């Protein structure tokens, strides 16, 4: 049984050609000294379906544009069925591209091209961190606070050795630099007197 392509309950009219493109996402990993490359399979890419057709008369064009642009501008995923995607996991698509063309030499006729891209529902976002541990018993937090009261924090910190002055090794060099630069301000006094400042 032939299934006519349906995009969200709408049947594209006068289809001339329909094509499906499937691909795998492969990461190419060149290895020095190895003939060829290693490939890492990152899974199947989103399936793409291209529908090409043509229509005659202004009424057919206007009706077509009203139907397809409404779905295209909404940007929402729509159901899709067609024989060409039978055995694939394709259920919903986004209208990725819409091309409409009229030629001056061919009166009362226009061509269209629609590209559909497989839609995958994004994963659920992680739970907010405010709820972290909310499922635990409320008295656990009281037990944790009681445990902190029994700790002798000053005794634990008493074993930490004192931290010496970290700048002590560079202090002599900094003092000699300060002394060397202390007279630099007077170097410009003759120029200042010459310019009348």
SVG drawing of the C-alpha trace seen along z (x, -y; Angstrom):
<svg xmlns="http://www.w3.org/2000/svg" viewBox="-8 -80 78 82">
<polyline fill="none" stroke="black" stroke-width="0.4" points="0.0,0.0 1.4,-3.4 1.5,-6.1 1.3,-9.6 3.7,-12.0 1.9,-13.9 3.5,-16.8 1.4,-17.5 -1.8,-16.4 -1.1,-18.4 -0.3,-16.6 2.2,-18.4 0.5,-18.6 2.0,-17.4 5.2,-15.9 7.8,-15.4 10.6,-14.0 11.1,-13.0 14.5,-12.0 15.7,-10.9 19.3,-11.4 20.7,-9.5 24.3,-9.8 26.5,-8.7 28.5,-11.3 32.1,-10.1 35.0,-11.8 38.1,-11.4 41.2,-10.8 44.5,-11.0 47.3,-8.9 50.9,-9.7 52.5,-6.8 49.2,-5.0 48.0,-4.4 44.5,-5.9 42.6,-7.4 40.8,-6.1 37.1,-6.8 35.0,-7.1 31.3,-6.6 29.3,-9.3 25.9,-7.9 23.4,-8.5 22.7,-12.0 19.3,-13.5 17.5,-12.2 16.6,-14.8 13.8,-14.5 13.6,-16.7 10.3,-17.2 10.2,-18.8 7.1,-19.6 5.4,-22.2 1.9,-23.7 -0.1,-25.6 -2.6,-28.5 -2.5,-31.3 -5.1,-29.8 -3.1,-26.6 0.0,-28.6 -1.7,-30.8 -3.3,-27.8 0.0,-26.0 1.9,-29.0 -0.8,-29.5 -0.5,-25.8 3.2,-25.4 4.2,-28.9 1.9,-28.5 3.8,-25.4 7.2,-26.8 6.8,-30.1 5.5,-28.3 8.8,-26.4 7.1,-23.6 7.8,-19.9 5.1,-18.2 4.2,-14.6 5.5,-13.1 4.7,-9.9 5.9,-8.6 6.9,-5.4 10.5,-6.6 11.0,-6.7 9.3,-3.4 11.6,-1.3 13.3,-4.5 12.6,-6.0 11.3,-9.2 8.1,-10.4 8.4,-14.2 10.1,-16.8 10.9,-20.5 10.6,-22.3 14.2,-23.4 14.0,-25.0 11.3,-26.3 12.2,-27.4 9.6,-28.7 10.5,-29.7 8.6,-31.3 10.1,-31.8 9.1,-34.5 9.2,-32.2 6.7,-29.7 3.4,-31.5 1.0,-30.5 3.4,-27.9 5.8,-27.7 8.1,-25.2 8.8,-24.4 11.3,-22.6 10.8,-21.7 13.6,-20.2 12.4,-18.4 14.8,-17.6 14.2,-14.8 13.2,-16.3 14.5,-14.7 12.9,-15.6 15.6,-17.3 16.3,-15.5 14.7,-16.8 16.8,-19.5 18.5,-18.5 16.6,-19.2 17.3,-22.5 20.1,-22.4 17.7,-23.8 15.9,-20.5 19.1,-18.5 18.6,-16.3 15.0,-17.2 13.9,-13.6 16.1,-12.9 14.6,-12.9 14.5,-16.4 16.2,-15.2 19.4,-14.3 20.2,-18.0 19.8,-18.2 22.1,-15.2 24.7,-17.0 24.5,-20.2 24.9,-18.2 28.0,-16.5 29.6,-19.9 29.0,-20.9 31.1,-17.9 34.1,-18.8 37.0,-20.7 37.8,-22.9 40.6,-24.9 42.4,-21.7 42.2,-20.4 43.6,-23.6 46.3,-23.7 48.4,-21.2 48.8,-23.5 52.3,-25.0 52.6,-28.7 52.9,-30.3 56.1,-32.4 56.2,-35.8 56.1,-34.9 57.6,-38.2 60.7,-37.9 63.0,-36.6 62.3,-39.5 62.3,-42.3 66.0,-43.1 65.7,-43.5 62.6,-45.6 64.4,-47.9 67.4,-48.4 65.1,-49.1 63.2,-51.7 66.5,-53.4 67.7,-53.4 64.5,-55.0 64.2,-57.6 66.4,-60.1 64.7,-59.6 62.2,-62.4 64.9,-65.1 66.3,-64.1 63.6,-66.1 64.1,-69.4 66.4,-71.1 63.9,-70.5 61.1,-71.8 63.0,-75.0 63.9,-75.4 60.2,-75.2 59.2,-77.6 57.1,-75.1"/>
</svg>
